Amino acid sequence: MAKDPVCKMEVDENTAKYKTEHMGKTYYFCAPGCKAAFEKDPHKYMHM
């Protein structure tokens, strides 16, 4: 299980509909809003 970096929900990497890559790492999201927030300002969420 991965943790959504925006809302901190647990997300199954195998079934996640929303994901993005940033600096060579894949991030998984529970919803399109979390993915959009991360993509707008990824550094805001990377070290939380």
C-alpha positions as CSV (number, residue, x, y, z in Angstrom):
1,M,0.0,0.0,0.0
2,A,1.2,3.5,-0.8
3,K,0.2,6.7,1.0
4,D,-1.5,9.5,-0.9
5,P,1.0,12.4,-0.3
6,V,-1.9,15.0,-0.3
7,C,-4.6,13.5,2.0
8,K,-2.5,10.6,3.5
9,M,-5.0,7.9,2.6
10,E,-3.7,4.4,1.9
11,V,-3.9,3.6,-1.8
12,D,-3.3,0.2,-3.4
13,E,-0.6,0.6,-6.0
14,N,-2.0,-2.3,-8.1
15,T,-5.5,-0.8,-8.5
16,A,-4.8,3.0,-8.2
17,K,-6.5,4.9,-11.0
18,Y,-4.5,8.1,-10.3
19,K,-0.8,8.2,-10.3
20,T,2.0,10.4,-11.5
21,E,5.8,10.4,-11.6
22,H,8.0,13.1,-10.2
23,M,11.8,13.0,-10.0
24,G,11.9,9.3,-10.8
25,K,9.4,8.2,-8.1
26,T,5.7,7.2,-8.7
27,Y,3.1,8.8,-6.4
28,Y,-0.4,7.3,-6.0
29,F,-3.6,9.2,-5.3
30,C,-7.0,8.3,-4.0
31,A,-8.8,10.9,-6.2
32,P,-8.2,13.2,-9.2
33,G,-8.3,16.3,-6.9
34,C,-5.4,15.0,-4.8
35,K,-3.4,14.2,-8.0
36,A,-4.1,17.7,-9.4
37,A,-3.1,19.4,-6.1
38,F,0.2,17.4,-6.1
39,E,1.0,18.2,-9.8
40,K,0.4,21.9,-9.2
41,D,2.9,22.1,-6.4
42,P,4.7,18.7,-5.8
43,H,7.3,20.1,-3.4
44,K,4.6,21.2,-1.0
45,Y,3.7,17.5,-0.4
46,M,6.9,15.6,-0.9
47,H,8.3,16.0,2.6
48,M,5.2,15.8,4.7
